[in-house]
Amino acid sequence: MVPLQTTTAKPHYRRWMYPPPHRPAMVSSTDDASLRAKKRQYNRDKQREFRKKLEMELEDLRGSVKALEYEVNTRRGRMRGATDGADSSFLPWRDVAAVFSQSAMTAVHTNRALKSEIKHVKLLAECMHAWVHSATPRFTTPRDRFATGGGPMVLHKSHESRKIAAEWITDRLGHNADAIFHAHGMPSEATRLADIVVSRDASGIFEYVTRHQRAVDAPFDHVCQAYTLISQGVASESGGIDLVLSNRVELDKELMRSVGKDIVYSQATLVRAGHEWRDNKLWRTFRTPTRLLIVSQNVLEDDAHPVTRLQRHRFSIVAVDRLTDGKTLTRQLNYNSQAFSAADGAYVSLDIEMQQFSADLSHVADDEVKAEKWAAIQLQRGTSVCQGMERHFNNALERAMESLSLQKKVECAVAGDDAVVCETGSTNEECQS
C-alpha cells in the first residue's frame, strides 16, 4: 500500500499590503532639519568642551614649566652660592655658613671657658685639700685653740682660695667671739677690765692676752661711729688701737670686696729690734641693731704679700653691745703668742723675744728669774697699752659725737620748721642755738 503524501502550502503575501522591513519610514522635511540642527549643536558643545580641556591642560603644563624653572634657578643659585637676583626662599650657603660660623665660635669660646673653669676648680680643690688636710703642720700650734682654729693661717695665690680662706677664718672668729671672751674672763657685764694676762707653758713659751672692757655713757650708735672712725684710719694715732685700717695699708681691696662680707685685708709695717716686721691681718665686721663685732686674724704665710721672717699667732676681737639707750658695753681682746720663725715655726729664745720689745735681761743668768722679770715687764707694758687704747677711743668718741651732733643740726635746719622736733628731742630753734 502506497502511503499518502501530503504537501503544505506556503502563505501568500501581498506586496502592496506590508512594506519591506529594511525600508525606513518616511519623515517630513521639517523634522529632518531639526535633527540636523541638534547634531550640529551637540558637535559644537563637544568641541567647546574639548578646547576648554586642552586650555586647562596647557595651563597646567605652563605652571609645571614655571615650577621647574623656579626649581632649576634655585638649585643653580645654591650651587653657585650667588645671592644676586636669585629668586629663592632658601638661604644661600654663604649666609648659612656665616650663621653657623658664629654658633661655632660661640661654642668654641664656651668650651674654652668651661675647660678653664674645670682647671681652675681642680686647682682650687687641690689647694684647699692640701690646706685643710696638711699632715705635718708647719707652724707650732699655740695653747689657745682659738688662735688658729686648728689650721694654718695661709693664703695662696689663687683668688678663689684666698676668698674662701678669708671668709672661713673670719667666720670662725665671729662665731666663737662670746666663747673666747668667756674663756679669757670677759663676761658680758658692765665690769671694768684693763690689763694684760701673761702666761707661760711647761716649755717656757709665753702668751700675752690684753683685755679692755668698760661701760661707756654714750648711745650705741655714737660708740659704733667712734670705732668706724678708728677703723677707717680717720682717728688714728701712734700707740692707739690696731684696728682694720688704723696705721695700716689695705691689701687685695677689690678681691676682698668681691666676697661681699665686709672683709678687709691689711698690712702694718713695724720695726722690731732694728728689723722690719710686716704684719698681715684679715678683718671682718659684723653688725646688728644691738651689736658691733670686729674680728681679726693674722696671716702667717702669703704667696702674694710675703711676711717677714718672724711672726706671732695673733687675733683680736672688738665687741660693742647696747645696754640701754645711753649706755654701751665695749670689750676688746688682743691675743699674741711668743715670736717664732716663719720658716720652720720654731719659737725664738727668750732673749730674742725681749729684743722685740726693746728689753734686755741678758745679764740675768737664772732662766726662771729672767722669766719672772720678763712677765713683770709685760704687765707694766699692758697697763700702758690699755691706757693708750682708752685714750684713743675717747678721742674718737668725742669726734664721733661732734660729727653726729653737727649732722643733726643740719637735718633740723633742712626741715625749715621751727615747730618740728628733731630726733634728739629738741626743736629746730634749740638745735640751731
FENWOWO-V699272 format. One record per backbone hydrogen bond with DSSP energy under -0.5 kcal/mol. NH is the residue of the N-H (numbers start at 1). CO is the residue of the C=O. E is the energy in kcal/mol with one decimal. If there is no record, write none. Layout:
# FENWOWO-V699272
nh:NH co:CO e:E
nh:NH co:CO e:E
This chain:
# FENWOWO-V699272
nh:5 co:3 e:-0.6
nh:9 co:7 e:-0.5
nh:13 co:11 e:-0.6
nh:15 co:13 e:-0.6
nh:17 co:14 e:-1.4
nh:18 co:14 e:-1.0
nh:23 co:20 e:-1.1
nh:24 co:22 e:-0.6
nh:32 co:28 e:-1.3
nh:33 co:29 e:-1.5
nh:34 co:30 e:-1.8
nh:35 co:31 e:-2.2
nh:36 co:32 e:-1.9
nh:37 co:33 e:-1.8
nh:38 co:34 e:-2.1
nh:39 co:35 e:-2.2
nh:40 co:36 e:-2.1
nh:41 co:37 e:-2.3
nh:42 co:38 e:-2.5
nh:43 co:39 e:-2.5
nh:44 co:40 e:-2.2
nh:45 co:41 e:-2.4
nh:46 co:42 e:-2.4
nh:47 co:43 e:-2.3
nh:48 co:44 e:-2.6
nh:49 co:45 e:-2.6
nh:50 co:46 e:-2.2
nh:51 co:47 e:-2.8
nh:52 co:48 e:-2.5
nh:53 co:49 e:-2.4
nh:54 co:50 e:-2.3
nh:55 co:51 e:-2.6
nh:56 co:52 e:-2.3
nh:57 co:53 e:-2.4
nh:58 co:54 e:-2.6
nh:59 co:55 e:-2.5
nh:60 co:56 e:-2.4
nh:61 co:57 e:-2.2
nh:62 co:58 e:-2.4
nh:63 co:59 e:-2.5
nh:64 co:60 e:-2.4
nh:65 co:61 e:-2.4
nh:66 co:62 e:-2.5
nh:67 co:63 e:-2.6
nh:68 co:64 e:-2.6
nh:69 co:65 e:-2.9
nh:70 co:66 e:-2.8
nh:71 co:67 e:-2.4
nh:72 co:68 e:-2.7
nh:73 co:69 e:-2.8
nh:74 co:70 e:-2.5
nh:75 co:71 e:-2.7
nh:76 co:72 e:-2.6
nh:77 co:73 e:-2.8
nh:78 co:74 e:-2.5
nh:79 co:75 e:-2.3
nh:80 co:76 e:-2.6
nh:81 co:77 e:-1.7
nh:82 co:77 e:-1.2
nh:85 co:83 e:-0.6
nh:86 co:83 e:-0.8
nh:87 co:85 e:-0.6
nh:88 co:86 e:-1.5
nh:96 co:92 e:-2.4
nh:97 co:93 e:-2.9
nh:98 co:94 e:-1.9
nh:99 co:95 e:-2.4
nh:100 co:96 e:-2.5
nh:101 co:97 e:-2.0
nh:102 co:98 e:-2.0
nh:103 co:99 e:-2.0
nh:104 co:100 e:-2.6
nh:105 co:101 e:-2.6
nh:106 co:102 e:-2.5
nh:107 co:103 e:-2.6
nh:108 co:104 e:-2.5
nh:109 co:105 e:-2.7
nh:110 co:106 e:-2.6
nh:111 co:107 e:-2.7
nh:112 co:108 e:-2.5
nh:113 co:109 e:-2.6
nh:114 co:110 e:-2.6
nh:115 co:111 e:-2.7
nh:116 co:112 e:-2.6
nh:117 co:113 e:-2.5
nh:118 co:114 e:-2.7
nh:119 co:115 e:-2.5
nh:120 co:116 e:-2.7
nh:121 co:117 e:-2.9
nh:122 co:118 e:-2.5
nh:123 co:119 e:-2.4
nh:124 co:120 e:-2.4
nh:125 co:121 e:-2.8
nh:126 co:122 e:-2.6
nh:127 co:123 e:-2.7
nh:128 co:124 e:-2.9
nh:129 co:125 e:-2.5
nh:130 co:126 e:-2.4
nh:131 co:127 e:-1.9
nh:132 co:128 e:-2.6
nh:133 co:129 e:-2.7
nh:134 co:131 e:-0.5
nh:137 co:135 e:-0.6
nh:140 co:345 e:-0.7
nh:145 co:143 e:-0.6
nh:147 co:144 e:-1.7
nh:149 co:145 e:-1.0
nh:151 co:148 e:-1.2
nh:154 co:152 e:-1.6
nh:155 co:301 e:-2.6
nh:162 co:158 e:-2.1
nh:163 co:159 e:-2.2
nh:164 co:160 e:-2.5
nh:165 co:161 e:-2.6
nh:166 co:162 e:-2.5
nh:167 co:163 e:-2.3
nh:168 co:164 e:-2.5
nh:169 co:165 e:-2.8
nh:170 co:166 e:-1.9
nh:171 co:167 e:-2.3
nh:172 co:168 e:-2.1
nh:173 co:169 e:-1.5
nh:174 co:170 e:-2.5
nh:175 co:171 e:-2.5
nh:176 co:172 e:-1.7
nh:177 co:174 e:-0.7
nh:180 co:176 e:-2.5
nh:181 co:177 e:-2.4
nh:182 co:178 e:-2.4
nh:183 co:179 e:-2.4
nh:184 co:180 e:-1.5
nh:185 co:182 e:-1.5
nh:186 co:181 e:-2.7
nh:189 co:187 e:-1.2
nh:191 co:189 e:-2.4
nh:193 co:213 e:-2.8
nh:195 co:211 e:-2.0
nh:197 co:209 e:-3.1
nh:198 co:196 e:-0.6
nh:199 co:197 e:-0.5
nh:199 co:207 e:-2.4
nh:201 co:205 e:-2.0
nh:204 co:201 e:-1.8
nh:207 co:199 e:-2.1
nh:208 co:336 e:-3.3
nh:209 co:197 e:-2.1
nh:210 co:208 e:-0.5
nh:210 co:334 e:-2.6
nh:211 co:195 e:-3.1
nh:212 co:332 e:-2.2
nh:213 co:193 e:-3.0
nh:214 co:330 e:-2.0
nh:216 co:214 e:-0.5
nh:216 co:328 e:-3.8
nh:218 co:216 e:-2.0
nh:223 co:219 e:-1.9
nh:224 co:220 e:-2.4
nh:225 co:221 e:-2.2
nh:226 co:222 e:-1.9
nh:227 co:223 e:-2.0
nh:228 co:224 e:-2.0
nh:229 co:225 e:-2.2
nh:230 co:226 e:-1.9
nh:231 co:227 e:-2.7
nh:232 co:228 e:-2.1
nh:233 co:230 e:-1.3
nh:234 co:229 e:-1.8
nh:235 co:229 e:-1.3
nh:236 co:233 e:-0.8
nh:240 co:237 e:-1.7
nh:243 co:241 e:-1.0
nh:245 co:231 e:-2.0
nh:245 co:243 e:-0.6
nh:246 co:243 e:-2.8
nh:247 co:245 e:-0.7
nh:248 co:245 e:-1.3
nh:249 co:267 e:-2.7
nh:251 co:265 e:-4.2
nh:256 co:252 e:-2.6
nh:257 co:253 e:-1.9
nh:258 co:254 e:-1.6
nh:259 co:255 e:-0.5
nh:259 co:256 e:-0.8
nh:260 co:256 e:-0.6
nh:260 co:257 e:-0.8
nh:261 co:256 e:-0.5
nh:264 co:283 e:-2.6
nh:265 co:251 e:-0.6
nh:266 co:264 e:-0.5
nh:266 co:281 e:-2.4
nh:267 co:249 e:-2.6
nh:268 co:279 e:-2.3
nh:270 co:268 e:-0.6
nh:270 co:277 e:-3.2
nh:272 co:275 e:-3.1
nh:275 co:272 e:-1.9
nh:277 co:270 e:-2.8
nh:279 co:268 e:-2.8
nh:279 co:277 e:-0.6
nh:280 co:278 e:-0.6
nh:281 co:266 e:-2.8
nh:282 co:297 e:-2.9
nh:283 co:264 e:-3.5
nh:284 co:295 e:-2.2
nh:285 co:262 e:-1.6
nh:286 co:293 e:-3.4
nh:288 co:291 e:-3.0
nh:291 co:288 e:-0.6
nh:292 co:320 e:-2.4
nh:293 co:286 e:-3.0
nh:294 co:318 e:-2.8
nh:295 co:284 e:-2.4
nh:296 co:316 e:-2.1
nh:297 co:282 e:-1.8
nh:298 co:314 e:-2.2
nh:299 co:280 e:-2.5
nh:300 co:153 e:-2.1
nh:300 co:298 e:-0.5
nh:301 co:153 e:-1.3
nh:303 co:155 e:-2.0
nh:308 co:278 e:-0.7
nh:311 co:340 e:-2.5
nh:314 co:312 e:-0.6
nh:315 co:335 e:-1.4
nh:316 co:296 e:-1.7
nh:317 co:333 e:-2.2
nh:318 co:294 e:-2.8
nh:319 co:331 e:-3.0
nh:320 co:292 e:-2.9
nh:321 co:319 e:-0.5
nh:321 co:329 e:-2.9
nh:322 co:290 e:-2.3
nh:323 co:327 e:-2.0
nh:324 co:327 e:-2.0
nh:327 co:324 e:-0.5
nh:328 co:216 e:-2.6
nh:329 co:321 e:-3.1
nh:330 co:214 e:-2.7
nh:331 co:319 e:-2.5
nh:332 co:212 e:-2.7
nh:333 co:317 e:-2.4
nh:334 co:210 e:-2.3
nh:335 co:315 e:-3.1
nh:336 co:208 e:-2.6
nh:337 co:313 e:-1.7
nh:338 co:206 e:-1.3
nh:340 co:311 e:-2.5
nh:341 co:346 e:-2.7
nh:342 co:309 e:-3.8
nh:345 co:341 e:-2.4
nh:348 co:339 e:-2.2
nh:353 co:349 e:-2.2
nh:354 co:350 e:-2.3
nh:355 co:351 e:-1.6
nh:356 co:352 e:-1.1
nh:356 co:353 e:-0.6
nh:357 co:354 e:-1.5
nh:358 co:355 e:-1.6
nh:359 co:354 e:-2.3
nh:364 co:361 e:-1.7
nh:365 co:363 e:-0.6
nh:370 co:366 e:-2.3
nh:371 co:367 e:-2.4
nh:372 co:368 e:-2.2
nh:373 co:369 e:-2.6
nh:374 co:370 e:-2.3
nh:375 co:371 e:-2.2
nh:376 co:372 e:-2.0
nh:377 co:373 e:-2.2
nh:378 co:374 e:-2.2
nh:379 co:375 e:-1.9
nh:380 co:376 e:-1.9
nh:381 co:377 e:-2.4
nh:382 co:378 e:-2.6
nh:383 co:379 e:-1.6
nh:384 co:380 e:-1.7
nh:385 co:381 e:-2.7
nh:386 co:382 e:-2.5
nh:387 co:383 e:-1.9
nh:388 co:384 e:-2.2
nh:389 co:385 e:-2.4
nh:390 co:386 e:-2.3
nh:391 co:387 e:-2.4
nh:392 co:388 e:-2.5
nh:393 co:389 e:-2.4
nh:394 co:390 e:-2.5
nh:395 co:391 e:-2.1
nh:396 co:392 e:-2.0
nh:397 co:393 e:-2.8
nh:398 co:394 e:-2.2
nh:399 co:395 e:-2.0
nh:400 co:396 e:-2.4
nh:401 co:397 e:-2.5
nh:402 co:398 e:-2.1
nh:403 co:399 e:-2.4
nh:404 co:400 e:-2.6
nh:405 co:401 e:-2.3
nh:406 co:402 e:-2.4
nh:407 co:403 e:-2.1
nh:408 co:404 e:-2.1
nh:409 co:405 e:-2.1
nh:410 co:406 e:-2.2
nh:411 co:407 e:-2.2
nh:412 co:408 e:-2.3
nh:413 co:409 e:-2.5
nh:414 co:410 e:-2.3
nh:415 co:411 e:-1.5
nh:416 co:412 e:-1.1
nh:418 co:416 e:-0.5
nh:420 co:417 e:-1.6
nh:422 co:426 e:-3.6
nh:425 co:422 e:-1.6
nh:428 co:418 e:-0.8
nh:428 co:420 e:-0.9
nh:429 co:418 e:-0.6
nh:431 co:427 e:-2.1
nh:432 co:428 e:-2.3
nh:433 co:429 e:-1.6
